Amino acid sequence: MTSCSLFKRRQKLPPVPTEQREATVQDGYFYQIAPGDTVNIFVWGLNELSGSVPVRPDGMLTTPLIEDMQASGKTPSQLARDLEKQFATYVRSPIVTVIVNGFIGLPTQQVRIVGEALKPAAVPFRKHMTLLDLMIQVGGLTEFAAGNQSVLVRYQGGKQQQYSVRLNDLIRNGDISQNVSLLPGDILIIPESWF
């Protein structure tokens, strides 16, 4: 496929449907710990078991008395309950709290932006996150960006869907009607303009 046919194909994408423009995640959405996150583990009354530990690239963590516990994919509360069960072997009725710092997010809980953003990145999704929030976080568009030909790739119901988004209108012209709510797993592709 040539560059010209890719450019033409982008032009034919539909805009984000009205019902998805202000989409929000369901109330059952909880952050899941990911490799690269740092978690603070607090064991009530036992400072020697408390501390800050990284989640390794394999999704595991190690604390005093516990080696190689799976952390990735669990909510902080789930990890705290699992730690309590493990600590119970050594301590009577441990009470554990887990606080996540330095969020990375699982790929399904990130919003990724590639192409002509000033700082392309994978950004942890936040509830009520919009296109404008994402563009602020990545520093906006490069001078060579074809912002109005940008593509939002979204997975819903196991299907990939692509929509056109008009970033120039939003960022450079202040057209807030082009601001779209984002969902976990969204990918924003910003092409380079053709001179």
HELIX and SHEET records of a PDB file:
HELIX    1   1 SER A    3  GLN A   11  1                                   9    
HELIX    2   2 THR A   18  ARG A   21  1                                   4    
HELIX    3   3 ASN A   47  LEU A   49  5                                   3    
HELIX    4   4 PRO A   76  PHE A   87  1                                  12    
HELIX    5   5 PRO A  107  GLN A  109  5                                   3    
HELIX    6   6 LEU A  131  GLN A  137  1                                   7    
HELIX    7   7 GLY A  147  GLN A  149  5                                   3    
HELIX    8   8 LEU A  167  LEU A  167  1                                   1    
HELIX    9   9 ASN A  168  ARG A  172  3                                   5    
HELIX   10  10 ILE A  176  GLN A  178  5                                   3    
SHEET    1   A 3 GLY A  51  PRO A  54  0                                        
SHEET    2   A 3 THR A  38  VAL A  43 -1                                        
SHEET    3   A 3 VAL A  96  ASN A 101 -1                                        
SHEET    1   B 2 MET A  60  THR A  63  0                                        
SHEET    2   B 2 ILE A  66  GLN A  70 -1                                        
SHEET    1   C 5 ALA A 121  PRO A 124  0                                        
SHEET    2   C 5 GLN A 110  GLY A 115 -1                                        
SHEET    3   C 5 ILE A 187  ILE A 190  1                                        
SHEET    4   C 5 SER A 150  GLN A 156 -1                                        
SHEET    5   C 5 LYS A 159  VAL A 165 -1                                        
END                                                                             
